[in-house]
């Protein structure tokens, strides 16, 4: 037993309170000092020159430079929690709430606010409010078309993905089709790779020199590029998300309701239409809204499959990266974030206000439904077709990496595998960023989950909502927001590992947070209360009791954020630079400018890395491959 361990129980309650307050004050001063030292700088600048008696004298003065507004916002983030008497009574909780609030203010709300402010500026370096950028948007037929295209692609992809995913989820959950476990794995396989890898596989099979369209069917006039191609790719990419959402819901339906409908003479198809599917209406709507958000936020697929068919995400990239028009890019980002946040708010309202409770005490859930062959066979055929098509797509990736030049020369070759050596720096960068963001996001998620699930204080619900908000923000908007917010003197964070790690950590924070909250609610509060009653500090109780019980959820969140970091493109393409170029950005550029086989080798290596990470996650959590994506 250490001296500090023996000393704490010997202190009186008053002494412990004073010590905790002093420690909290020291941490607060440290946080403010770090923030001020980072965003502010006191520079010596030339003030004036005087010439007296032929001698020139230069006068200097000290000038405060940096982002004063950001420092003020951070200080307010520290002050607001301290205004609550309930929070002040618990010094550990005070510091934790302050850290959570400051982090969310700096790295969630500040970048989003900067996007809106930049969109209302007349030009670079100007001040004041202006509607010039929106006048330019309204005057541009390209932007009008891109806006309509974005909503159209998002709506069509959401309807088709939700419809197909609902049928497949029902088939994999409640029917006794053969090879059900294998089909579950194959259906959700697209989740292990960036969405634009699916686009590349489509191009390899159905492009102008595609194996199926050109070499087998000799089709030369039809093209996969355009809105049809984008929707098809989004369909394959989004169906796994719908399946995962609805499989859990179908498994929890009360069987007694369906049995009662059948006892009253309802035919199987009538029961499906009037009982089963209406019971999962909230989940279906949630899946539709989430796939809508995913579709309108996607950058890689429209860029590869669009063929001149512009959407808002690609237009924002063109304006910012290619034309260097920051203000117009920010205005486009505003147009993109409005429908995404609206869909997120609608989804939150649906899940919180509508009640479709079917599971009560003693209810029978799950089980296999006996369906007539007329219904069962088409459902099995649809699921088998989707799984087979997924195998075809990913098989083309691995086979394509082992030929000389896909579409022209199918001679076996490992030349492109050897060429992966040139991508080692980018792969190392991605590993550093993904591991770093996983750890940071996991730690932040655990802290906020402890506050949300265990503590009672004013603003708890607002803290929970703020930490979840990033799920609704498109990666394109996050990238633009971080460029605008963190690319000014005295710090220039754009293009550094630090800002990419922070962006990834906060963008995927909802995953780590929800995982930790779910695990926290499974722990009996009596364990922590007993530790506190025996004299242990709240910090020691968290370190010795709470965190060990949350360790599996923590590492699950870390690896999940790692996987998403390895496959992200829409944020990385804005924030990386030459020495911090990431693997997905390099792979995306190879797909655009290089040979299909070289790009396939890049994609194959990334898929293998993700599968290894999933294997580790499966060992840690004890979950199956499919269940891993439900955290």
N, C-alpha and C positions, 0 to 999 in steps of 0.2 A: 504493500500500500504506500503510495507516494505521500509526500508532505502535504500537497494541495488536497489530496483525497481525505486526509485526516483533519485538515484545517477547516474545510467547509462545514461538516456537521457540527463542529465545535462552536461555530459562530451563532450568535443570536439572530432571531428573525430580523431585527432592526439592522444589525450589522450586514447581513446578507443583502438586504434591500439597498443599503448605501453602496456596498461594493458593486452590486449589479448596475446601479445607476451610474456610478463612476465609469465602469467598463463600457456601458452603453454610450455615455457621453464621449469617451475616448474614440469609440468606433465611429460615432457620428462626425466628430471633428476630422478623423482620418478620411472618411468618405468625402466630406466637403473639400478637404485639402487636395485630394487626388483629382476630383472633378475640376476644381479651380485651376490647378496646375496644368491640367490637360487642355482645357478649352480656353484658358486665358494666358496671356503673356505680357509682361511689363518690359517693353523694348525701349532702348535709347535711340532717339531719332534726332535729326538735325532740326533746330528751331529757327535760327537766323544767323547771318554772317555780318560782322562789322569790320570796317577797315579804319584803324586809328593810327595815324603817324606812319602810314605805309605798311602797317602790320595787320594782316587779316586775322580776325578772331572768330572762331566758330562756336556758337552756343548750342548746347544740346538740352533736350528735355526728355523726361520719361513719359511714355504713352502706353495706355492699356489697349492692347489689340486682342482680337479673338472674338468668340461668340458670346457676348455678354447675355443675350437673350437665353441661350441654352443654359448658362450658369444660373440664371435667375429661375428658370423652369426647374432645374435640378434642386435648387434650394427650396422651392415651393413643394416639390415632391417629398423632401425631408420634413418640411414644416407641417404639412396637412395631417399626416398620421399623428404627429406629436400634439395636435390640437385636441385629440380625444383623451379624456381622463381615463376611460377604460383601457386604452392601449398603453398609456403612460404608466399604469400600475404594474405592467409586466415589461421590464426592460428588454428581455430577450425577444418578446413578441414585437415590441416597438422597433427594434433594430431590424427584425425580419420583415415587418411590414414596410419600413422605410426602404430597405434594399429592393423589395419587390416593386414598390411604387416607382422608385427612381429608375429602375431598369426598364419598366414598361413605358414610363414617360419618355426616357431618352431614346429607346430603341424600337418602340412601336408607334407611339402617338407623335413624337417629334418628326420622324421621317415622313409620316403621312401628312402632317400639317405642312411640312415644307413642300410637298408635292402640290398641295392646293395653293399655297402662297406663290410658288413659282409659276403656276398656271395663270395667276392673275397679275403677272408683271408684263410690262410692255416689251422688255428686252433684257439682255444680259447687263447687269450692273445698274439697272434703273430701280427707282424706288416708287412707291405709291401704287394705288389700285388701278388696274386697267383691264378692260374686256377685249383688248386687241387680239389675244390668242384665240379667243372663242369666236371673234369676228372672222379670223382667218380660217378657223375650222368650219364655220357655217358657209363661208365662201368657197370652200374646197369640195368639189364633188367626190374626190377620192375619199375624204374622211367620212362623208355622208354614206357612201357605199360601204366603207369598212365598218361603220357602226351597224348598218342594217345586216351586213354579212355576219358580224359577230353574234348578234342576237339570233339570227336565223340558224347559224351553225350550232350555237348553244342549245336552242330549243329543239331542233330536229335530233341532234345527238342525244339529248336528255330523254326525249320521248322514246326513241328507238332502243337506247341502252337500257332504260328502265323496263320497257316491255319485254325485251329479250332476257334481261337479267332476272326478272320476276319469274318467268317460266322456267328458266334454268335452275334458279334457287329452289323452287318448289320441287322440281324433278330430283335434285340432288339431296333433298332433305326428307321428303315424305313419300317417295316411291321406292320400289325394290328393283330398280333397274340394275343390270349387271355392271361390274367394274366401277361401282359408284365412288369408291375411295380414290381410285386413279383419276377418274374424270374430275373430281373436285380439285385435285392438284393441277391438272392441265388447264382447267378453266381459269384459275387465278394466276397462272404463270406469268402473264404480262406485267404483273406488279413488281417483278424482280428486275426490270430494266427501265431505262428512261422511255417515255412514250414515243420519242422520235425514232427509237430503234425499230418499233413496229412500222413506222413509215418507211424506213430503209428496207425492211424485209418486203413490204408491199411493192416498192420500186423494183427490187430484185426479181420479184415474181411476175408483176403485172405492169412494169414500166415499159418505156419505149423499146428497151432491149431485154424485157423480162423473160424469164425461163418459160412461163406458161403462155403469155400473150404472143411473144415473138418467136421463140424457138419451137414450141409445141403446136400452137394454134395458128401461127403465122398471121396474127392480127397486126396491122401497121397503122390503120387510120384511127382507131379508138385510143384514148389516153386516160390514164388514171388520175391525172393532175386536175385540180379544180375542186369545187365544193363536194362533188360525189366522193372523191378520194379522201378529203378531210373527214367527212362524216363516217366513212368506212373505218378509217384508222381510229377515230375517236370511239367508235362502237366497240372495237376490239379492246381498246385501252380502258374504257369505262365500265364495261360489263362486269369485270371482276369485282369492282367496288360495290355495284348493285347486288351481286350475288352474296358477298360477304355480309352486307347489311341485312338482307332478307332471309338468309339461311337461319340466322339466330332467331328471327321473329317467327318464321314458319315452325321452328322446333318448339316454340313456347305456346302455340295455339292450343286452346282447350279442346280436346277431342270430343268431349260430350256435346258441344254445340253442333259439330258436324254429324255425330251419330243421331242426335235428335232430329236434324233436318232429314236424314236418310230414313229414319223411322216414320216420319210423316209423309213418306212417299217421294222425296226429292231424288231425282236422278243424279249420278255423279257429276256430270257437267253443270247441272243446275246448282248443286251444292257448292261447287267451285266458284261459280259466278256470283251467287247471292250470299254465301256465308264465308268461305275461306278468304277470298281476295278482299272483300270489304273489311275483314278484321285486320288486315295488314295495311290498310289505307295510309295511316300516318307514316309507316316505314317506307312505303312506295313513294309518297310525296317527298319524304326526306331524301331518299336515294335520287329522285329526279332533280331536286334542287342542288344537291351536291355534285351530280354529274354536269349540271348546267354551269356551275361555278368552275368546275375543272375544264370544261370545254372552252368557255370564253377566255379563261386565263392561259390556255395552252399557247406556247410560242413555237416550239420545235416542229410540231406536225403541220401547222399552216405554212410555216416557212419552207418546208420540204415538199409538201403536197399541194400547195396553193396554186402554183403555176400562174401567178399574176392575180390570183383571187385574194385580195387584201382583207385583213381583219385588224382590229384595233391593236392587238399585241404586236403584230409585225410592223404596223405603221409607227407605233411608239419607238420600236427598236430602230427603224430606218431614220426617223427624225433625230434621235439622240446620238446613235453610234455612227451613222453614215453621213448625216447632214449637220450634226453638231448643233442642233436647235433645241436647247434645253427647255425653253419655255413652252414651245409647242409640244414637245415630248411629254412634259408634265401635264399639259392640258388634255392630251390624249389619255394619259394614265388616269386622270380624273374621270373621264368618260368610261373607262374600263372598270374602275373600282365601284362606281355607283350601282350597276346591276348586280355585281358580285355581293356587295354588302346587303343590298335589298333582298337578294335570294337567301343569304345567310340569316338575316333577321326574320324572314318569313318562315324559314325552316325552324328556327328557335321558337317562334310563336306557335307553330303547328304542334311541335312536340311537347310544349308546356301547357297549352290551353285545351287541346282535344283529348278526350278520354276514351280509350278503346280497351278497357281492362277486361281480360278474359280469364286470367289465371288467378284463382283464389285458393284457399286452403282445400286440399284434397283433389284438386283438378288433375285430370290426366292430360299430359302434354306429350308431344313427340309421337313416335310410332309411325308405322307404315300404313298408308292408305291403299285400299284395294280399288284399283281403277280398271275399267274395261280396256281391252287392247286398243279400241278406237281412240282413246285418250292417251294411254300409256306409250304406245309405239311412236306417235308423232313427237311426244315430249322427249323420249329417249333419242330419237333421230336428231332432233334439234340440238340437244346437249352433246351428242357424239360428234355432230358436224362442227360445232363450235370448238370442242376440244381438239378434233383432228386438224382444223384450220390453224389453231395455235401451234400445234406440233409442226405443221408445214412451214409456218412463218419462222419459228425459231430454228428449225432444222436447216432452213436456207441460210441462216446466219452462220452456223457452224460449218456447213458444207462450203459455203461461199468463201470462207476464210482459208480454205485448203485448196483452192484452184488458182490458176495463174491470173485470169482476168474474167470475172463473171460477166456473162453476156457476149463474150468474144472468144475466149480461150479457156476451156474447161480442163486443161491439163493439170493433174494434181501437183501441188507446189506448197512448200512451207515458207516461201519467201516473205509473205506478209506477216507470218508469225515472228520471224526473225526481225522484221521491221518494227515490231512493238518495242524493241529496245530503245528506239528514239523517243518513245513516249514515257520512259521511266520518270523523268522529272515531273511531268504533269500528273502521273499516277501517284508519285510521292506527295505532291501538293494536295491532291484530292484526299489521300489517306490522312494527312495532317489536319486538313480542314474538317473532314467528316468525323474523325476521332475527337478533335477538339470541340466541335459543335455538339457532339453526342454527350460528352462529359459536362459541358457548360449547360446544355439544355436539360440534362438529367438532374443536375444539382438545383437549378432554378425550379424545375418542376416539383422536386421533392419539397423544397422550402415553401412554395406557394400552396402545394397540396396540404401540407401540415397546417398552414394558416386557414385554408378554406374548409378542411374537413374536421379540424380539431378545436379551432379557436372561435370565439364569438366576439365580434367587434364591429363598429360602424363601417360600412363600405365593403364588407366581405364579399357580397354578391357582385359589386362593381369590380373588385379585384379579380374575381373568377372570370367574369365576362371579358375584361380587358386582356387577360392572359390567353383567352380562347379566340380573340378577335382575329389574330393573324391567320387563322385557318381560312378566313374568307377573302384575304387580300391576295390578289394574283402576284406571282413571283416577279412579273415584269414591273408592277407598281412598287414592290419592295426594293428592287434593284435601282429604279429611278429615284425613289425616296432617299435611299442611303447615299446615292451620288450627290444629290442636292444638299442633304443635311450634313454630311461628314467629309466634305472636300473643300475646306476653307482653312485659312491660317488661324491659329498656329499649328493645327493638326491637319494632315492630309491623309486620311485613312483609306480613301478609295484605292483599291489595288493592293491592299495589305492583307495578310492572313487574318489579322485581328478583326477587321470589319466583316470579312466573309464568314468567319466563325460565329461572330455575334449575330449576323443576319440569318444564318442557317439555324442557330440555336433558338432564336425567338420566332422564326417562321414555323418551326416544327415543335415549339413549346406546347401547343395544345395536346399533342400525342403523349409526351412525357407527363404532363399535368393530369390528364384524364386517367392514365394508367396508375399513377401514384395515388390519386384520390380514391379510385376503386379499391386499391390495396389498403389504403388507410382506413376505409370504412369497415374492412374485415377484421381489424385489430380491436380487441376489447379495450376501451379507455381505462378499465380498472387496472391494467398492467402499468400504465404510465402514472396513474394516480397513486398506486402502491409505492412506486419508486419515489415520487415526490413526498409522500407521507413519511418515508423512511429517511428523509433529509437530503436526498440527492437534488442537485440543481436541475433546472429545466434543460440546460444545455447537456448535462451529463445524462439525463434521462433520455433525451433524443439520441445521443451518441451510443448509449449502451442498450437501450430497450427498443426505441422506435425504429431507428435506421436499420439495425440487423433484420427486423421483421419486414422492412420495406426493400431490402437489398435486391431481391429478385425483380421487383417492379422497377427499381432504379436501373439495373443493368439491362432489363428489357427495353426501357425507354432509351437508354444510351445507344444500344445496337440498332433500334428502329430508326432513331434520328441519324445514325451513321449510314444506314442503308439509303435513306432519303437524301442525305448529303451527297452520297456517291452518284446518285442518279439525277440530281437537279441540274437544270440548264437555264431556266428563265431568269433566275436571280444571278447565277454565276456569270452569265454572258455580259452583264453590266458591271460587275464588281471586280472581276479578275483583271490582271495586267500581265505584262510579259513574264516576269519572274514568278508570278503567282497563278499562271494559267492552269486551269483545272482540266482533268481528264475528259470530262463530258464536253467541254468547250472545244478541246482539240479534236475529239471524235466527231463533233458536229461539223467542224470545218473540213475534216477529212471527207465526211459524207458529201459535202457540197462541192469540194474541189478535187478530191482524190478518186481513186478507183473503188468500185463497189466491194471488191474483195478485201482491200486494205481496211475499209470502214467496217466490214464484217469481222475482221480480226480484232479490231478495237472493241466492238460490241460484245464479241464472244468472251474476251478477257474480263470485261466488266460484269457480265452475267455470272461467270465462275466466281468472282470475288464476292458478289452478293449472295450466291448460294452457300458459300463457305460461312459468311456472316450469319445467314439464316440457320445453318446447322449449329453454330455456336449458340445462337439465341434459343433454338429448340432444346438444346441440352440444359441451358440455364433455367428455362421456364417449364420444361416438361410438356410443352404444347406441340401439336402437330404442325406441319407446314402451313396448312390452311388457317388454323386457329391463330398463328403468329400475327396475321394481318388484322386481327380483330382487336388488338390492344389499343 
